[in-house]
Amino acid sequence: MALGWLLVDQDRASRLLALTGMTAEDLREGANSPRILSEIIRYLEGYEADLVAAADAIGTTPVRLVNARIELERQH
Protein backbone atom coordinates (compact mmCIF):
# COMPACT_ATOMS: atom_id res chain seq x y z
CA MET A 1 0.00 0.00 0.00
CA ALA A 2 2.82 2.43 0.78
CA LEU A 3 4.25 1.72 -2.66
CA GLY A 4 0.92 2.59 -4.26
CA TRP A 5 0.80 5.86 -2.33
CA LEU A 6 4.26 6.77 -3.63
CA LEU A 7 3.51 5.89 -7.22
CA VAL A 8 0.27 7.83 -7.66
CA ASP A 9 2.21 11.09 -7.57
CA GLN A 10 4.75 11.56 -10.38
CA ASP A 11 7.07 13.77 -8.32
CA ARG A 12 7.15 11.31 -5.41
CA ALA A 13 7.68 8.39 -7.79
CA SER A 14 10.52 10.16 -9.60
CA ARG A 15 12.21 11.07 -6.32
CA LEU A 16 11.91 7.46 -5.11
CA LEU A 17 13.60 6.15 -8.24
CA ALA A 18 16.29 8.83 -8.20
CA LEU A 19 17.22 8.39 -4.55
CA THR A 20 17.03 4.61 -4.31
CA GLY A 21 18.52 3.68 -7.65
CA MET A 22 15.56 1.39 -8.29
CA THR A 23 13.91 1.29 -11.68
CA ALA A 24 10.25 1.05 -12.61
CA GLU A 25 10.96 -2.54 -13.61
CA ASP A 26 12.42 -3.26 -10.16
CA LEU A 27 9.21 -1.99 -8.61
CA ARG A 28 6.97 -3.99 -10.94
CA GLU A 29 8.91 -7.20 -10.42
CA GLY A 30 9.39 -6.68 -6.71
CA ALA A 31 5.98 -5.36 -5.70
CA ASN A 32 5.49 -8.42 -3.48
CA SER A 33 9.13 -8.86 -2.51
CA PRO A 34 9.91 -8.37 1.18
CA ARG A 35 13.24 -6.80 0.19
CA ILE A 36 11.70 -4.19 -2.12
CA LEU A 37 8.84 -3.43 0.25
CA SER A 38 11.22 -2.96 3.17
CA GLU A 39 13.35 -0.63 1.04
CA ILE A 40 10.25 1.42 0.20
CA ILE A 41 9.37 1.86 3.86
CA ARG A 42 12.99 2.64 4.76
CA TYR A 43 12.93 5.29 2.03
CA LEU A 44 9.80 6.80 3.60
CA GLU A 45 11.51 6.78 6.98
CA GLY A 46 14.16 9.08 5.52
CA TYR A 47 11.62 11.89 5.14
CA GLU A 48 9.22 12.00 8.07
CA ALA A 49 6.60 14.08 6.27
CA ASP A 50 6.23 11.36 3.61
CA LEU A 51 6.18 8.61 6.23
CA VAL A 52 3.37 10.34 8.12
CA ALA A 53 1.44 11.19 4.94
CA ALA A 54 1.74 7.64 3.58
CA ALA A 55 0.64 6.13 6.88
CA ASP A 56 -2.35 8.45 7.04
CA ALA A 57 -3.30 7.76 3.42
CA ILE A 58 -3.31 3.99 3.92
CA GLY A 59 -5.02 4.08 7.30
CA THR A 60 -2.18 3.13 9.59
CA THR A 61 0.44 4.80 11.75
CA PRO A 62 4.10 5.57 11.08
CA VAL A 63 5.05 3.19 13.90
CA ARG A 64 3.17 0.35 12.24
CA LEU A 65 4.92 1.04 8.94
CA VAL A 66 8.31 0.94 10.65
CA ASN A 67 7.35 -2.28 12.44
CA ALA A 68 6.23 -3.74 9.10
CA ARG A 69 9.64 -2.89 7.63
CA ILE A 70 11.39 -4.63 10.51
CA GLU A 71 9.27 -7.73 9.95
CA LEU A 72 9.87 -7.65 6.18
CA GLU A 73 13.62 -7.44 6.77
CA ARG A 74 13.44 -10.58 8.88
CA GLN A 75 11.91 -12.37 5.90
CA HIS A 76 14.84 -11.78 3.57
N, C-alpha and C positions, 0 to 999 in steps of 0.2 A: 503494500500500500504506500509506503514512503517513496518507493521508486516511482509509482504512478503520480504522486504529488509533485515530484521533481520534474517529471517529463511533460506535464501539461503546460508548463511555462517555458517558452523557448530560451529566455535568458538564463533561467535556472538550469535547464538541461545543458546549454552550452557551457556554462561555468562548471558544472559537474564533469563534463567530458574533458575540459581544458585542465582542470586541477587534479583530476585523478589519473589521467592518461588512458582512461577506458575509451572504447569506441562504442558507437551505436550497436555494432554487431556483438560486442562483449555483453552489453546490456540485454539484447534480445536472447542470446544464447544462455546467459546466466541468470535470467529473471527468477529462477527457482533455486539457484545455487546459494548455499549458505555463505560461501566465500564472498560472492558479489553482493548479496544482501547485507552482510556485515560491513563491507566496505562502504556501501551507500549510507548506512546509519552512522558509521564513523565519520564520513564526510559531513553529514548533517551536524554532528557533534562539534565540528570545527567552527561552526558559525551558529551561535546559540539562537539567534532570531529565526533561522531556518528550521532548527530543531524544534523550537516551540511552535512555529507555524505549521510544520508538517504534522506534529503530534495532534495539534488542535484540529487540523483538517481531516485527519483519519480517526478522530474520536478516541485518542489515547493521551497519555502524558509523556513528557520527555523522559522521565525515569523509566517508564515501561519500554520505550524505544531503546534506551541504553541497555536495559536488562535483556531485551531481545537480541541485541548485538552480541552481548556476552555469551548468551546461549548459542547463537549461530556460530560463534568462533569456536566453541567447544565441539561443534559438529564437523569441523574441517581441520 
